[in-house]
Amino acid sequence: MRIAIAGAGNVGTYVAGDLNAKGHDIILIEQNKEVVQQLKHELDVVWVVGDACELYTLDTAVLTSCDVVVAATGDDEDNLVISLLAKQEFGVRRVVGRVNHPDNEWLFTESWGVDVAVSTPHLLTSLVEEAVSTGDLVRLLKLEQGKVALLEVTLAEGSPAEGKTVGDLEMPPDCTLVAIVRDRHVITPSSDTQLSAGDEVLALATAEAESDLREVLAGDGE
């Protein structure tokens, strides 16, 4: 897969190196010539020196040949511009935008060409909640511009789902259970799978289905 990454900071270079090691063709765009000179011997990727917010630079990187573009600079405004240009001017199929300031996450939508927005502070919050929360629904990851989410709940004792089989649950529309983690084993849920307190249940659901899913798995919170 051919992937262009804008921004050779800590995030961009790490992602570039990791993806390159997995066999992908990487183009790394960076406007600071000194940074490129320092890193080009350490990172065996195609380097393009220039401002990724400029059409000329993106054209030099041949974005039309890329399957994915990652806007990974340390500036949210730049990442939005890069995402929009990649999608509208070069027709890149998949655009990933880095969100530096959590308050700006609402901007990183398909209107700006962003298919997936990655906000590190929000990811950390979700992981902490997932580690310490029992009996409450935690949003781990947003998909499809936030229209669908990967959700997790650790079933508490007395949960309305405890003791029931998956087939017994009155699941809301646009929602499905994808995995159950029990005693460090991953279980693929079937209609006969019985749920127990302490089970970590993972589900995919639309935003509209989340409240109904919470009631099925965790109760109404009262």
Secondary structure, 3 states (H helix, E strand, C coil): CEEEEECCCHHHHHHHHHHHHCCCEEEEEECCHHHHHHHCCCCCCEEEECCCCCHHHHHHCCHHHCCEEEECCCCHHHHHHHHHHHHHCCCCCEEEEEECCHHHHHHCCHHHCCCEEEEHHHHHHHHHHHHHCCCCCEEEEEECCCCEEEEEEECCCCCCCCCCEHHHCCCCCCEEEEEEEECCEEECCCCCCECCCCCEEEEEEEHHHHHHHHHHHCCCCC
